[in-house]
Amino acid sequence: MSSTFTVLVNQVLSMFLMLAVGYIAYRTKLITEGSVGDLSRTVMYIASPCLMMASFIQPFDGTHLMNAGLCAVLSVAVLAICALVAHVAYGKKDPISQFGVIFSNTGFVGIPLVQHALGQSYVFYVTVCIAVLTFLIWTYGVYLVTGNTKEISLKKVFTNPAVVTLFIGFAFFLFSVPVPDFISGSLDTLGEVNTGLAMVVLGCYLAQTRLSLIVRDLRAYKVSVLRLIVAPVLTLLLLWLVPSALVPSDIKMVVLITFSTPIGAMVAMLSQKYGANYEYGAGIVSLSTLLSLVSIPIILGIGAAIL
């Protein structure tokens, strides 16, 4: 447990340092507002899909397929729990906070944590969790922000880079498609920049937020505690109750890491897109990201000890 906890603490501290680099770079105008969007798209459309795709390039294995199915089922169960927590906490009020409780920042934070704490091969399973998360973001998440079912777009679900990568990658995995070394090597190299770029982008988002307003807003602390403590503890309880004979401990840790991450940046993006409270959305993403530097090692350290 101590070695796993040390790895987690070191990784979170490393991510904090990279986040600080992004913050300083934006504040000193080394990175401009327009560049942040370019870097974000580079992460979403190049680095992250390459990292995910690289994890699928392996011979077919029935155990891997079964574990992927377990990740999908557990993801649905955890998201249902998070939705229940959000509903109990807010009722029909404050949809932005509800979104923040339910949807975590798996792509930007979860993938790097899993990659460095458990290994490159486990990104395979995170991709499955992200696909489930993406489907619910563009359906239930959009409904929360807009209050209108007509805004739900299945096209956005099936054209999302993570979902497209999942379909293509699974085809390669199921049929054990051979991939030339120069392609797999390129995917590995491009995927390696995912963690650094993702943290720099988050640091830039943090620099764009008026934290002086957010830190005085009690709502932001409430949603952060629900996202970073309550939801992960309930997730941990669910995983602890599931027998290890049914779900291996390492797969449980993948799910726990996935849903212990801070509030997803999509809450800010969708708030801006649909005319909701963008500043509050960006603020809770930034505040929860900072607080997660403390909460993540604690939650995952407990998980490593009991799962």
Sequence and secondary structure as in RCSB ss.txt:
>XXXX:A:sequence
MSSTFTVLVNQVLSMFLMLAVGYIAYRTKLITEGSVGDLSRTVMYIASPCLMMASFIQPFDGTHLMNAGLCAVLS
VAVLAICALVAHVAYGKKDPISQFGVIFSNTGFVGIPLVQHALGQSYVFYVTVCIAVLTFLIWTYGVYLVTGNTK
EISLKKVFTNPAVVTLFIGFAFFLFSVPVPDFISGSLDTLGEVNTGLAMVVLGCYLAQTRLSLIVRDLRAYKVSV
LRLIVAPVLTLLLLWLVPSALVPSDIKMVVLITFSTPIGAMVAMLSQKYGANYEYGAGIVSLSTLLSLVSIPIIL
GIGAAIL
>XXXX:A:secstr
 HHHHHHHHHHHHHHHHHHHHHHHHHHTTSS HHHHHHHHHHIIIIIHHHHHHHHH S   HHHHHHHHHHHHHH
HHHHHHHHHHHHHHHTTS HHHHHHHH B IIIIIHHHHHHHT GGGHHHHHHHHHHHHHHIIIIIHHHHHS GG
G  HHHHHTSHHHHHHHHHHHHHHTT    HHHHHHHHHHHTTHHHHHHHHHHHHHHHS HHHHTT HHHHHHHH
IIIIIHHHHHHHHHHHS TTTS HHHHHHHHHHTSS B THHHHHHHHTTS HHHHHHHHHHHHHHHHHHHHHHH
HHHHHH 
